Amino acid sequence: MSREPMPDPFAGQPDWAPRPPRPIVPAPAGTVTDLRGRRLIVGFPGAGWRGDLRADDRIVQGSRTYVPAIPEQEWYRAESEQIEVFAPLVPIERVWVETLGDSGTSPSGHRDVISRLVSLDAPATRMPVPAVDVDALSGRRIVQVVEGVERRDLRAVTEVHTNADGDICVRLATELEWYRWAWSGQAPKTLEVPVHLLWIE
């Protein structure tokens, strides 16, 4: 009998599960050239942060620079229906832009509370979480990963369920459809996607 190790027949093959999407890394708005339409986080170090906002072009008044911060629902409505909406002006030093970090930086497995502690000096990096590990999905921002390609700007419209074929799935809508549902009452067009392809942003 040979003492040589048996070759691994799966070596070099991708795992059955897709790689996680890139994390959300906040960047100070002053370092980002084009702000229009970008996702924002606003707030005060040590006090807290608010997201689900979109930017319009920066505005300079005297020596101060401001960023119009529009709630996402209003931003989608303005873009879809070509209407004007009110946007509070936030000093640029209190605004961060959501950017995508490097792939492969997401931690794997369960993280204890100590490993999740963050500084309150700036908004924290948001690591993707597999949708299969989350209890409440409806309304959450979702990333679908298919063959290494990330599809973003999606919202879950159902919880995890079994479809007619016995697959474990979640129904998704684009964010435009999700927000249109709120302002018009028109039910969104949805797509049923296997849960193992989905991540919470």
Secondary structure, DSSP 8 states (H G I E B T S, - for coil): ---S----TTTT---SS------EEEEEGGG-S--TT-EEEEEETTTEEEEEEEE---EEETTEEEEEEEEHHHHHHHHHHT------EEEGGGEEEEEE--TT-S--S---TGGG---SSS---B--EEGGG-S--TT-EEEEEETTEEEEEEEE-S-SEE-TTS-EEEEEEEHHHHHHHHHH------EEEEGGGEEE-
